[in-house]
């Protein structure tokens, strides 16, 4: 009988010891995140500001990614992510340093409106290790709830009409949230004139590497050039337009033109047989009243 009691006591001690959580490492930073708008329509841009205040005792020996999860308010179901490497690698962060940067994110057209939450953390892609942070509520596994915001219907945005000069919308294989449209040599967007200052967002992709000559894109309102640039990978242009530039009519047109087009099938060592004459690849175009 005594032997049985001793065995049971030993088992209880083992179980109790196993049930203890491993001690969590000290926080490496205090994290913060904010939006320029707390009510965000689907398919609209939002400026996301990140802030990390590095702890005095922090020693980060690898380059960690910032994971950012956007979740439905009630179910906490994942809607989309914005995982990224911070502009300053975490291996170079110094004790007491303040790391701040802003990313422009276009909200995907997701089948949900209402309250949403943002969770954030730091993780190592190779080892899957996560770091301890402060500044938010730990939802488990060192994933920190940072803020809540409201997702609004896409109808809250200024509706853009894709008029002449556009090819059909294309969708990324395996990710239906990523879409783009190619222009011809010139393409026209039209929208109802808000008759006040606006910010015009234009996100474009780069021309093919095999294209011999550098390409230049010009944006015009009517016949007035308002922006000129050389397209590069994932380039986002923000063009401030005044009410005077938009004119007095009920509708306004923005034209996107290129000085050189190309046909993929005719490029050196073509990777596809696409025989369309293409201008520039447009991922997002958006008009935001100021």
N, C-alpha and C positions, 0 to 999 in steps of 0.2 A: 504493500500500500504506500509506504514511504517512497519507494522507487518511482511509482506512478506520479506521486505529487511532485517529486523533483523534476521529472521529465516535463510535466505540464508547465511548471514554473519556468523551466528553461525555454520552452517553446514560446511562452508569453513574452519573455524578455527579448527573444529574437524577433517576434512579430512587431513588438513595440519599437524596437530599433529600426526595423525595415520601414515602418510607417512614417518615420521622420523625414521631412524634406531636406534635400541637400542644401547647405547654406548658400544663399544667393550672394554673388559677388557685389562689391560696392558699386554704386552708380557711376558711370563714366561721364555723364552730362545731364543737364536739365534741358529737356526738349520743349519746343513750342511751335505751334503752327497756326496760321490765321489766313482767312480769305478776305479779298477786298469787297465781297458781297456775301451776306449770310443767306440770301434767297437766290438760288441759282437755277435758271431754266436749263432743261436738257438741250444739248447741242450748242451751248454758249461757252465762251471763254471765261475762266476765272483765274485771278492772280493768286497763287498760293505762296505764302511767305514762310520759310523754315528758319528756325533759330535754335542753335545748340550752344549752351554755356558749359564749357568743358570743366569737369570737376578738378579740384586741386590735386587729388590723388590718382587721376586717370592715367593709365598707360595702355594705349591701344597699339598692338604690334602687327596689325593687318589692316587692309582696306576693306571696310565693311560697307554694305549697301544700306540705304534707307528704304525700308519697305513701308508702303503707304496703302492701306486697304480702305476702300469705300464700301460701307455696309448699309443695308436696309435698317431703318430705325427699330422696327419691332422684332423681326426675326434674326437680325444680325447676319443675314445671308450676304455673301460677298457679291458685289455688283461689278466692280472693276478695281484695278490697281494702278499705282504710279511709282513702282519701284525704280530707284535710280541711284547712281553714285553721286555723292555730294561734290561740288566743284573743288573743294579742298579735301584731298584724301584723308580718311580718318587716321591713317598711320602717321600723318604729319600734324595732327591736332596737339596743341600744347595746353598744359594745365592753366585754367583761367581764361583761355581764349574764347572769344565769341564768334561763332560761325553763323553767318546770315546769308541767305540767298532767296531768290524768287523764281518760281517756275510758272509759266502760263500753261494751263491745262484746259483742253476742250472737253466738256462733259459729254460722255457717250450718250447716244439715244438709247436709253435703257427703259424697259417696261415697268417703271415704278416712279411715283411721285409721292412726296411726303418727307417726313423727317429722316435724315441719314446721319451716320456717324463716320468719323475718320479715326482709324487706328494706325499707329506708327511704331517703328522700332528699328534697331540696327542688327543686321545679320551678316554672317560670313557665308558666301555662296559655296565655298569649298567644303567647309567643316559643318555648316548649318548652325553654328553657334550663334546665340543671340546675346546682346549686352544689356545690362541693367541701366534703366534711365529713371529720371524723375520728371515731374511736370505734367503727368497724365495719370489716369487710373489704369492700373495693371489689370488687363482682362484675362491674364493667364499666359504663360509661355513668353513673358516679357514682350507682350503686345499691348500698347498703351492707348487708351481712348483719349483723344486730344480735343475734339470739338464736335459739335452737332451743327448741321445746317439743313436748309429746306430745299428739296428738289421741286422745281416748278415744271409745268408742262412746256413742251417745245413751242406751243402757240404764243407764249409770252414774248418770243423774239420777233424782231423785224423780219418779215418773210422776204427771201430773196428769190427772184425769178431768173432762172438761167436761160437767157435768150439765145441769140445766135452764137455760133462758134464753139459749142461744147459737144464732146462725145459723151456716150452713156456712162453712168456711174459704174465703177469697178470695185470689187470687194476682195480683201486679202484672203487667201486660202487659209482656212483654219481659224480665222478671226473676223467674224462678220461686223465687228465694231469699227474696223479700219476700212475706210472708203476713200476713193479719190476720183477725180474727173480730169481728163486731159483736155486742154484747149486746142483749138486750131491756131492759125497765126494770130487771130484776134478773137476774143470772146467777150460777151457783154452780160453784165449783171444789172438787173433793175429792181428797185424797191420803192415803196411809198416814202415820199420825202417827209422826214420828221420835222423839218424846218428848224433845226437847231444843230449845234455842233455834234459830230459823231467821231468815233474811232473805228476805222476800217481795219479789220484783221485779215491777213492773207498768209496762209501757210502753204508753201510749195516744196516739191521735191527737186532733186538735182537732175540735170540732163544726163544722158548716158555717158560713161567714161569714153566710149569710142567716138563720141562726137568731136570732130577735129577743132571746130571754132567755138570760142566762148560765146555764150548766149546772154543777151540782155533783155530784161523784162521791164516794160513801162506800164504804169497804171495811170489812167486818165479819168477825169470826171468831165463828161462831155468831150471837148477837145483840149482841155487843159491838163498837162502832165502834172501829177501830184507825187509820183515816186518812180524811181528808176533803180534797178539793182541787178546783180549777177546772181542767179539762183544757185544755192548750195544745199547740201543735205539737210532736210528738216527745217529749212529757214522759215522764220515767222516774222512778217512785216506788220508793223502797227502804224497806220497812217492817220494823222489827225486831219479831219476835214471840217471846215467851218460851214455854218449855215449859208453864208454867202456863196461858197463854192458849190453847194448843193443846188443853188438856184431857187426860184420861186414856184416852179411847177409842182404838180401833185406827185409826179414820179421823177426819180433820179436814176441815171445810168452810170455805171462804172465799167470801163473797158480795160481789159488785160491783154496786152499785146507783146509779141516777141519779135526781135529783129531777125532771128534765124529759126526755121523749123527743121525737122528731121523726120526721116522715114526709117524705123527700126530695121526693116528688112534690107535696106540699102547700106547700112553701116558696115564698116570693116568687121569681119568675123561676127556676123549677126547672131544674136542669141535667140531670136524668134523671127517669125515670118510676117509680123505685123506690117502691113503695107499702108497704114494710115499716115497722113502728114500731121505730125504732132508739134504742139507748142510747148506748154509748160504743164506739169502735173500739179493740180491744186487739191490739197487735202482739206483745207477749211477756208471758207470766206464768211465773214460775219460783220454786221454793222451794229455798233453799240452806241446808243445815244449817250451824251455826256450831261 
